[in-house]
Amino acid sequence: MVLCARSFEADTKLVIFNERTRERASARVTRTPRESSEGFLIPLEFDKPLPMFWQISFPPENWKPTDI
């Protein structure tokens, strides 16, 4: 999901731009956005898998927190 100042209809095709990496990706709005206090939460689906588009790493599935 992305946060946007305006809403888009479901199935709208968009190009998303990551300002940090300068990468572009084609996507579509998957369903009706929800309005929040900050704007509209737009549910997106990329046209092709781009797991590192946002440059976010998640821990592996077998990761467990350490008790301190």
C-alpha positions in Angstrom: 0.0 0.0 0.0 1.1 3.5 -0.6 -0.2 6.8 0.9 -1.5 9.4 -1.6 -3.3 12.7 -1.4 -5.9 11.6 -3.9 -7.8 8.4 -4.6 -7.7 6.1 -7.6 -10.3 3.7 -8.9 -9.6 -0.1 -8.8 -7.7 -1.4 -11.8 -6.1 2.0 -12.5 -2.6 1.5 -13.9 0.1 3.6 -12.4 3.9 4.1 -12.5 5.5 4.2 -9.1 8.8 6.1 -8.6 11.1 5.4 -5.8 12.9 8.7 -5.2 15.7 7.1 -3.2 16.7 4.5 -5.8 15.4 6.4 -8.9 13.7 3.2 -9.9 10.3 3.1 -11.7 7.7 0.2 -11.6 4.4 -0.4 -13.3 1.5 -1.3 -11.0 -2.2 -1.3 -10.7 -4.7 -0.4 -8.0 -6.1 -3.7 -6.8 -9.3 -2.5 -5.0 -11.0 0.7 -3.7 -8.6 2.8 -1.6 -9.4 3.6 2.0 -9.3 7.1 3.3 -7.3 7.9 6.4 -6.4 11.0 8.3 -3.1 11.3 6.3 -4.7 10.7 2.8 -5.8 7.6 0.8 -4.2 4.2 1.4 -3.8 2.8 -2.2 -3.5 -1.0 -2.5 -1.1 -1.7 -5.3 0.2 -4.8 -7.2 3.3 -4.5 -9.3 3.0 -5.9 -12.9 6.0 -8.1 -12.2 7.7 -9.3 -8.9 10.0 -6.6 -7.6 10.9 -7.8 -4.0 13.6 -5.1 -3.5 11.8 -2.1 -5.0 11.3 -0.5 -1.6 14.8 -1.6 -0.4 13.4 -3.1 2.8 14.9 -6.3 4.2 12.8 -8.6 6.4 14.3 -11.2 8.8 14.3 -14.8 7.7 11.3 -17.0 8.6 13.4 -18.9 11.2 14.5 -15.7 12.9 13.7 -15.5 16.7 14.3 -12.5 19.0 17.0 -12.9 21.5 16.1 -12.8 25.2 18.3 -10.2 27.0 
